[in-house]
């Protein structure tokens, strides 16, 4: 699929994204440079985001630093964005086996065919392809990186293994499964700094299916309270 990746340094590399199941893409993206044929496997330590297009839909994954349930140590993974802003909403697919990442890292940047069984160290050709091309700024692999286990975040969320919605705020560094919320009580607590929204939640104006609408309303309010200079 046509698309592009944005490196942690802010550079944009255009090419094609090889689609994969959402859980796989939460760990890494398979990318083909516009002027090349090698497949590069890139992770959330190397990229800030990746985007591709399916028919009329734009699919965007963002690299997030967050701590897993039961741990205070943050690590990076990709999540498919639903709503951007101060409060961010993402799709979240989880590993029912909770066996951790389906690969280990020696630096995830690798080359190979689609059916390769695991990552390899970056080849000399891939290095030169990325680092010496005028149209391709450097992308540096991170060795011994730690990845999220992507396990279930709540008992209620267990019913939605492929389409759980999670909410994230940069100042909290944790994901919350909105399907696991006792709605509207937990939503009112989460958005407690917006009294009008809390009042509407408590009055029954919103249902749980309205969470994307609620998040957008909160973000519009928050942006008005904190205008950028």
Secondary structure per residue as TSV (DSSP state, phi and psi in degrees):
chain	resnum	aa	ss	phi	psi
A	1	X	-	360.0	138.5
A	2	X	E	-62.3	141.5
A	3	X	E	-176.7	-166.9
A	4	X	E	-157.1	160.9
A	5	X	E	-122.1	151.5
A	6	X	E	-117.8	121.7
A	7	X	E	-75.1	166.5
A	8	X	T	-63.3	-21.3
A	9	X	T	-84.2	-2.5
A	10	X	S	92.7	5.2
A	11	X	-	-86.0	145.4
A	12	X	E	-105.8	127.5
A	13	X	E	-114.4	124.1
A	14	X	E	-99.6	149.6
A	15	X	E	171.5	-132.2
A	16	X	E	-134.6	142.0
A	17	X	E	-102.2	132.3
A	18	X	E	-89.9	109.8
A	19	X	-	-61.0	148.2
A	20	X	-	-147.6	166.1
A	21	X	-	-54.1	150.0
A	22	X	H	-56.7	-41.8
A	23	X	H	-60.2	-40.4
A	24	X	H	-63.2	-43.6
A	25	X	H	-72.0	-14.2
A	26	X	H	-72.7	-20.6
A	27	X	H	-94.4	-41.9
A	28	X	E	-162.0	161.9
A	29	X	E	-120.6	142.2
A	30	X	E	-98.1	118.0
A	31	X	E	-127.3	138.6
A	32	X	E	-118.0	120.8
A	33	X	E	-62.0	150.7
A	34	X	T	-57.3	-39.7
A	35	X	T	-111.2	58.0
A	36	X	-	-172.7	173.5
A	37	X	-	-124.3	-8.0
A	38	X	-	-73.8	142.0
A	39	X	E	-93.8	124.8
A	40	X	E	-108.2	131.3
A	41	X	E	-102.5	114.3
A	42	X	E	-121.2	143.1
A	43	X	E	-114.9	-176.7
A	44	X	T	-72.9	-9.2
A	45	X	T	-85.4	-21.3
A	46	X	T	-95.3	-31.7
A	47	X	E	-118.3	145.2
A	48	X	E	-83.0	-30.9
A	49	X	E	-168.6	165.1
A	50	X	E	-143.6	149.1
A	51	X	E	-138.1	139.6
A	52	X	E	-146.4	169.6
A	53	X	E	-120.9	131.0
A	54	X	E	-124.4	108.5
A	55	X	T	55.2	-118.7
A	56	X	T	-96.8	2.0
A	57	X	E	-94.2	141.2
A	58	X	E	-104.9	120.9
A	59	X	E	-105.2	121.0
A	60	X	E	-127.4	128.0
A	61	X	E	-110.7	138.4
A	62	X	E	-118.3	138.9
A	63	X	E	-79.5	123.8
A	64	X	E	-121.9	142.8
A	65	X	E	-101.1	114.9
A	66	X	E	-149.1	157.3
A	67	X	E	-94.5	140.4
A	68	X	-	-79.6	159.6
A	69	X	T	-58.6	129.1
A	70	X	T	86.7	5.1
A	71	X	-	-139.1	146.9
A	72	X	-	-103.0	2.4
A	73	X	-	-93.7	113.0
A	74	X	E	-76.5	150.2
A	75	X	E	-145.2	169.9
A	76	X	E	-106.5	142.5
A	77	X	E	-153.8	166.6
A	78	X	E	-94.3	145.2
A	79	X	E	-135.2	144.2
A	80	X	E	-77.4	121.7
A	81	X	E	-76.9	135.8
A	82	X	E	-110.1	-47.1
A	83	X	E	-136.1	130.5
A	84	X	-	-99.4	160.4
A	85	X	S	138.0	-163.6
A	86	X	S	-60.3	-48.0
A	87	X	S	-98.5	124.2
A	88	X	E	-113.6	134.8
A	89	X	E	-113.2	134.9
A	90	X	E	-137.7	151.8
A	91	X	E	-75.4	147.9
A	92	X	E	-141.6	118.6
A	93	X	-	-103.5	140.4
A	94	X	-	-124.0	161.1
A	95	X	-	-91.6	107.4
A	96	X	T	-60.8	-30.8
A	97	X	T	-78.3	-15.5
A	98	X	-	51.4	38.0
A	99	X	-	-88.4	7.6
A	100	X	-	86.1	-169.0
A	101	X	-	-63.5	144.1
A	102	X	S	-78.8	13.3
A	103	X	S	-160.9	166.9
A	104	X	-	-112.3	164.1
A	105	X	-	-109.6	134.5
A	106	X	S	-117.5	23.5
A	107	X	-	99.7	114.3
A	108	X	S	-76.8	-11.0
A	109	X	-	-68.3	116.9
A	110	X	-	-147.0	168.2
A	111	X	-	-127.1	156.1
A	112	X	-	157.9	-170.5
A	113	X	-	-91.8	164.7
A	114	X	T	-61.6	-29.2
A	115	X	T	-93.5	15.7
A	116	X	-	-63.8	146.7
A	117	X	S	-91.1	-7.6
A	118	X	S	-172.4	168.2
A	119	X	-	-74.0	153.6
A	120	X	-	-127.2	169.2
A	121	X	-	-69.7	152.7
A	122	X	-	-59.9	134.2
A	123	X	-	-80.5	161.6
A	124	X	H	-61.5	-37.2
A	125	X	H	-65.2	-43.8
A	126	X	H	-64.7	-38.9
A	127	X	H	-59.4	-46.5
A	128	X	H	-69.7	-34.2
A	129	X	H	-61.9	-42.6
A	130	X	H	-82.6	-47.3
A	131	X	H	-84.4	-18.4
A	132	X	S	-109.1	-10.8
A	133	X	-	-76.0	134.2
A	134	X	T	-63.0	-28.8
A	135	X	T	-92.4	1.0
A	136	X	-	-129.1	96.5
A	137	X	-	-63.3	163.9
A	138	X	-	-64.8	143.4
A	139	X	-	-126.7	120.6
A	140	X	-	-104.6	123.9
A	141	X	-	-69.7	147.6
A	142	X	-	-106.1	122.9
A	143	X	T	-83.4	148.1
A	144	X	T	55.6	33.9
A	145	X	-	-69.5	150.1
A	146	X	-	-106.3	139.0
A	147	X	B	-119.5	151.7
A	148	X	-	-61.6	150.3
A	149	X	-	-78.1	-21.3
A	150	X	-	51.0	53.6
A	151	X	-	-90.6	173.5
A	152	X	-	-59.9	144.7
A	153	X	S	-101.4	-14.3
A	154	X	-	-158.5	160.3
A	155	X	S	-67.0	-39.9
A	156	X	G	-67.3	-36.0
A	157	X	G	-67.0	-13.8
A	158	X	G	-59.2	-22.0
A	159	X	G	-79.5	-6.4
A	160	X	-	-130.5	61.5
A	161	X	T	-64.2	-25.1
A	162	X	T	-103.9	-13.2
A	163	X	T	-139.8	33.5
A	164	X	E	-65.0	143.5
A	165	X	E	-104.5	131.4
A	166	X	E	-121.9	151.3
A	167	X	E	-115.0	146.7
A	168	X	E	-143.9	137.4
A	169	X	-	-128.6	132.4
A	170	X	T	-55.5	-29.6
A	171	X	T	-80.6	-7.8
A	172	X	T	-106.8	-27.4
A	173	X	-	63.4	17.6
A	174	X	B	-133.5	152.1
A	175	X	E	-93.0	142.9
A	176	X	E	-121.3	131.1
A	177	X	E	-79.5	109.1
A	178	X	G	-70.2	-22.1
A	179	X	G	-72.7	-16.0
A	180	X	G	-89.5	-4.8
A	181	X	S	-69.1	145.8
A	182	X	-	-84.9	98.2
A	183	X	T	-88.7	137.3
A	184	X	T	-94.2	2.3
A	185	X	H	-55.3	-52.1
A	186	X	H	-68.9	-33.1
A	187	X	H	-65.0	-39.8
A	188	X	H	-63.3	-37.0
A	189	X	H	-68.2	-42.7
A	190	X	H	-64.4	-37.8
A	191	X	T	-105.5	32.9
A	192	X	T	-61.9	-21.9
A	193	X	T	-79.1	-1.2
A	194	X	-	-118.7	85.5
A	195	X	H	-56.8	-39.3
A	196	X	H	-63.9	-39.7
A	197	X	H	-67.0	-41.3
A	198	X	H	-59.3	-42.8
A	199	X	H	-62.2	-42.1
A	200	X	H	-68.2	-34.6
A	201	X	H	-64.8	-46.6
A	202	X	H	-68.4	-26.2
A	203	X	T	-82.6	-4.2
A	204	X	T	86.1	18.0
A	205	X	-	-68.7	-27.1
A	206	X	-	-117.0	151.3
A	207	X	-	-111.6	169.5
A	208	X	G	-62.5	-31.1
A	209	X	G	-66.9	-12.8
A	210	X	G	-89.4	9.6
A	211	X	H	-56.0	-43.9
A	212	X	H	-57.1	-40.1
A	213	X	H	-64.6	-40.6
A	214	X	H	-62.9	-44.1
A	215	X	H	-64.7	-42.2
A	216	X	H	-63.1	-41.4
A	217	X	H	-62.3	-44.8
A	218	X	H	-60.4	-43.8
A	219	X	H	-65.6	-38.2
A	220	X	H	-61.6	-44.2
A	221	X	H	-63.9	-46.3
A	222	X	H	-61.8	-40.8
A	223	X	H	-64.9	-37.4
A	224	X	H	-67.4	-32.0
A	225	X	H	-77.2	-22.3
A	226	X	S	-131.6	64.4
A	227	X	-	-64.9	141.9
A	228	X	-	-78.1	140.9
A	229	X	-	-66.2	360.0
